Amino acid sequence: MSFSTLGLRPELLRAVAAQGYTDPTPVQREAIPLVLAGRDLLAGAQTGTGKTAAFVLPMLQRLAATAQPQDQRRRIRALIVVPTRELAIQVEESVRVYGANALRSTAIYGGVGFGGQINTVRRGPEIVVATPGRLLDHSRQRTIDLGAVEILVLDEADRMLDMGFIRDIRSILALLPARRQNLLFSATFSKEIRALAEGMLDRPASVQVTPRNTPTDLVRQVVHPVDRGRKRELLSHLVRTHAIDQALVFTRTKHGANKLAEQLWQDGIATAAIHGNKSQPQRIRALADFKAGKVTLLIATEVAARGLDIEQLPHVVNFELPMVANDYVHRIGRTGRAGVEGDAISLVCVDEAPMLREIERLLGSPIPSEVIAGFEPDRSIPAQPIRIRTGGGGPGRQRPRTSGGRGAPTSQNRPRRFGQRGGRPTPAAATTSGRWVSLPGERTRR
Ligand code: AMP
């Protein structure tokens, strides 16, 4: 099936062809005609499925098809709310690329100066891509008017809820006109997402392209058991032996990301770190260097990496497993995209055995385990509890709000962490037996 059957106008088809896309992805195939028809949409699609074009293309067509009334010229007509600044930048770039700059657009996000954003908003963009916190800051300071929004997109809604943005989102909804088209994209559907959808969508069409919590089939997953103190050495070894050429590497904390980046530099591996303590220009530079191949390993925390669009990323490395099993699925969704095969490599130490079990329970099958020769784990080393910290890789206000205050997760919306049952803390990962669980198919690579 080609794009031309979806009802898109020639200029958009040209933009798509210029990107080298020949066929629409499943979410594009299903969503584009529905959005063009003006329907509200509840779409289950994770990053890597082509979801951005699935809402941007029909949105551009609808905006172009209806002229703005004279008194509404230079008012914001479409609002796309995303969880992170990186995603805001990327989605806005897609708007420009697909729209061939025919409509004015801008991205609004925290961590950078307010003044420049006020000026671009004054110039009257028709499309705004924004993170929730900074958008509300603008609204409170009356530097933005959302009273003419015709189309609203919530992108990666599950991530926004995980990050504690539900109250911000509700505040944003209250600023919009009642009559509008709403599109909600989410990789997973919790009770909270469904409640949000029920409140904001009007008789929505629904599209589901990724089976719930199932990583793409294009990703080969492997666990390399290793001692906690030898993970960095093993990662350097995998790079030196060309088992990994370029990879996005996840750590749990900002501190861990920095420390690892420094150590890998000492090993002679070109590395950059990307997390919430880095300035926006530093992050953009790191991403650009990585995309250009100047950097071999890009070390990222969970939140900083969300929504990163890096095409043809061959490897994702979990230097540390995530505290929330669902995040594993999101992490490995960074590879195996748009038809390109990818590897997700997890370096797992004895402390992480319970987390691994939880991930495998979520996946519904064990991840093949392969011991790398020379890095056999010392089975006499007992497990240590992993300190439960969020890592806070999030930028500025976008940090997950884990205690008190506005938007603090409730017992219902708080993601379940390892070592907790039914939301009540147990002595964390210390409950592990201190022994490796032997996994089916475990073998040693020589
Ligand atoms: P997204 O899920 O929107 O983050 O998109 C994932 C990646 O797929 C991006 O790098 C897009 O450029 C790419 N992409 C989107 N649509 C298509 C398509 N129809 N054919 C091939 N690649 C696509």
Boltz pocket constraint, residues with backbone or C-beta under 6 A from the ligand:
constraints:
  - pocket:
      binder: B
      contacts: [[A, 20], [A, 21], [A, 22], [A, 23], [A, 24], [A, 25], [A, 28], [A, 46], [A, 47], [A, 48], [A, 49], [A, 50], [A, 51], [A, 52], [A, 53], [A, 307], [A, 309], [A, 310], [A, 311], [A, 337], [A, 338]]
      max_distance: 6.0
